[in-house]
Amino acid sequence: MTKETKFKQTEARLLSEWSLITINDIASRVNTGLDAIRRAPIINKNTGLKCLRIQDISQDKDYDRWGFTRVTDNDLDKYKLKRNDILIARTGASIGVKKIIKEDLNAVFNNGLIRIKVDSKKCVPQYLYYNLCSEKYDGFIENISGGTSTQPNMQINALLNFTFCLPPFQEQIAIAKILSDLDAKIELLQRQNETLKQIGAAIFKHWFIDFEFPDEHGKPYKSSGGEMVDSELGEIPKGWEIDTIFKIADMLSGGTPKTQILEYWDGNIPWVSAKDVSDSRGTFILNTERKIKSYGVEKSNAKLLPIYTTIITARGTIGNYCILSQAMTINQTNYGFKSKIDNSDFFVFYLISSSIKLMQRHAYGTIFDTITTSTFRNLPIIVPPISIIEYFNKNISKLMIKILTNLREIDLIIDIRDSLLPKLMSGKIRVPLDYVANR
């Protein structure tokens, strides 16, 4: 008997130990949440109790960003979120989006969500969750979504019919462990980036809003007696001036090639839409939904913007922003700002991010909010000397490059996880059962 034959026989024997089951077979309880208006309304007061909604899952909001609510003791007991609860959106554009609760929370959930409690004697909850992260699940959700074209919805009984392969219990644990380890690494890098973003914003505020940039002796300028002078925006350090962003940056506009000209598209140049900017969450943008060919850029009003250009949405939802991780092009709903000062793009990025609320107040429009070139020309800002801008950029560069490095590592880990997931769930890749014990 050849090694190949032995391997196939072993594989067949192992796979015969797997079962094809439905969610209904391993669920101990499935229910929707509390009525969002009468039983679990979102309120402004800090009650100490949160409510999980569809938008919290679809936007991947942290627990701290969920809304507060107030419920009866009986409802709290029935609908409180516990470790290993799996929540699935059942209506609207986010139908099928899922989340697993990793620890007991002082929170409930509303009726836009379905909660699955897994019988942990039959199935590892994390193993089910990762099956819900598969392309097979996405196709299943698309097939069972009913309702009108504007408001799809999903019935619980239909969801419970989702089928997946269930290996022996120890193998479930090992598979879930591999995938959860990858997700833990992603979350660690994301938390690190959030910390780095907060540090960068704090440094910018300290230097350019509180005016505590290092003076010639390396001491905080204002609190060390640095001279301040009056201006139309209040007191500013001597030698600084009031101008507009055009003093230090060029505005770069976007354009959309004719969509019917198919040969323009499916190239290798990222094309940034307003949605792409929003998805970047105020940091570097690595990927876009669509890509354009260089031929498409040449034959249209689209322009290629250089690396580290800051992008801001100018129509509809005003004020989402990001910074380019490579040369990209943008559509007409966005503006780009590129520093006129060499090696000072990160200063422009922080200046834009700190001015978002001011820009939003100056937006106008009858159908949707808009900001234009004139908005920026009429928006005074405090402009420091070039030497201060360059010094800030030098100090902040390592932080920004670390954020970009982390984002690229996150992308790589996501690719690895997404390529492993279907193979692990089908048994095409087998996991050593001692994987958990050796971790």
ABEGO torsion letter per residue (X at the ends): XBAAAAAAAAAAAAAAABBBBBAAAABABBBBBBBAAAABBBBABBAGBBBBBAAAAAAGBBAAABBBBBBBAAAAAAABBBBGBBBBBABEAABGBBBBBABBBBBBBBAABBBBBBBAAABBAAAAAAAAABAAAAAAAAAABBEBAABBBBBAAAAAABBBBBBBAAAAAAAAAAAAAAAAAAAAAAAAAAAAAAAAAAAAAAAAAAGABBBAAGBBAAAAGBBBBBBAAEBBBBGBBBBBAAAABBBBBBBBBBAABAAABGBABBBBBAAAAAAAGGBBBABBABBBBAAAAAABABBBBBBGBBBBBABEBBGBBBBBABBBBBBAABBBBBBABBGAAAAAAAAAAAAAAAAAAABBEAABBBBBAAAAAABBBBBBBAAAAAAAAAAAAAAAAAAAAAAAAAAAAAAAAAAAAAAAAAGABBBBAAAAAAX
